[in-house]
Amino acid sequence: TMNNKEALLYLDTSIVYNSKRGINYMNRGEIKKKLNMSDGACEDFRKALELGEHSAVEYIQKNCKGN
């Protein structure tokens, strides 16, 4: 199984090739949150929302200052 750092690298690559898929940003944001990278996680959650991933709203409200 992948650890969080391996998953983060995988998602970084995935975003390079699929930068318009909000779910990639959601998944990367979740991994960054687990790695205590809160600012990066919130950036990814906001980008996911911008790309139409409406489930990001809950994550932003719960995890990001100033929503």
C-alpha positions as CSV (number, residue, x, y, z in Angstrom):
1,T,0.0,0.0,0.0
2,M,1.0,3.6,-0.6
3,N,2.0,5.8,2.3
4,N,0.9,9.4,2.4
5,K,4.1,10.9,0.9
6,E,3.9,8.4,-2.0
7,A,0.3,9.3,-2.5
8,L,1.1,13.0,-2.5
9,L,3.7,12.4,-5.3
10,Y,1.2,10.4,-7.3
11,L,-1.4,13.1,-7.0
12,D,1.0,15.8,-7.9
13,T,1.8,13.9,-11.1
14,S,-1.9,13.2,-11.7
15,I,-2.7,17.0,-11.4
16,V,0.1,17.8,-14.0
17,Y,-1.7,15.6,-16.5
18,N,-5.3,16.3,-15.4
19,S,-5.3,19.8,-14.0
20,K,-9.0,20.3,-14.7
21,R,-10.3,17.4,-12.5
22,G,-11.5,18.7,-9.1
23,I,-11.4,15.3,-7.5
24,N,-7.6,15.2,-7.9
25,Y,-7.3,18.4,-5.9
26,M,-9.7,17.0,-3.3
27,N,-7.7,13.9,-2.9
28,R,-4.4,15.8,-2.7
29,G,-5.9,18.2,-0.2
30,E,-7.0,15.2,2.0
31,I,-3.4,13.8,2.0
32,K,-1.9,17.3,2.7
33,K,-4.3,17.6,5.7
34,K,-3.1,14.2,7.0
35,L,0.5,15.4,6.6
36,N,-0.3,18.6,8.6
37,M,0.1,20.8,5.5
38,S,-3.0,22.8,6.3
39,D,-2.4,25.8,4.0
40,G,-1.7,23.6,1.0
41,A,-4.7,21.5,1.8
42,C,-7.0,24.5,1.8
43,E,-5.6,25.7,-1.5
44,D,-6.4,22.4,-3.0
45,F,-9.9,22.3,-1.5
46,R,-10.6,25.7,-2.9
47,K,-9.2,24.7,-6.3
48,A,-11.4,21.6,-6.3
49,L,-14.5,23.8,-5.6
50,E,-13.5,26.2,-8.4
51,L,-13.4,23.1,-10.7
52,G,-16.9,22.0,-9.6
53,E,-16.2,19.6,-6.9
54,H,-19.0,20.7,-4.6
55,S,-18.1,18.3,-1.8
56,A,-15.1,20.7,-1.1
57,V,-17.4,23.2,0.6
58,E,-17.7,21.0,3.7
59,Y,-13.9,20.5,3.8
60,I,-13.3,24.2,3.5
61,Q,-15.8,25.1,6.2
62,K,-14.3,22.5,8.5
63,N,-10.6,23.0,7.9
64,C,-9.8,26.4,6.4
65,K,-9.6,29.7,8.3
66,G,-11.7,32.5,6.7
67,N,-13.4,29.8,4.6
